[in-house]
């Protein structure tokens, strides 16, 4: 069964947060949802998306599609969140 992109994205973020001793993010928390949107915005910025120009071709398209799908799913789940890079 396919998992939602937003679930995978939050899982990845939570793995890093755990490593640094931060509380896990939850899609059920309004403030966390906005923070996730801000993280997606940062990840969708051209510099981060392309890893400062190091990522190209299919790998770049795959990463961009995943992040856009996660952002779309987050917006559908939490219509109150605001994005700046993702429109």
ABEGO torsion letter per residue (X at the ends): XBBBAAAAAAAAAAAAAAAAGBBBBBAABAAAAAAAAAAAAAAABAAAAAGGGABBEAAAAAAAAAAAAAAAAAAAABAABBBAABX
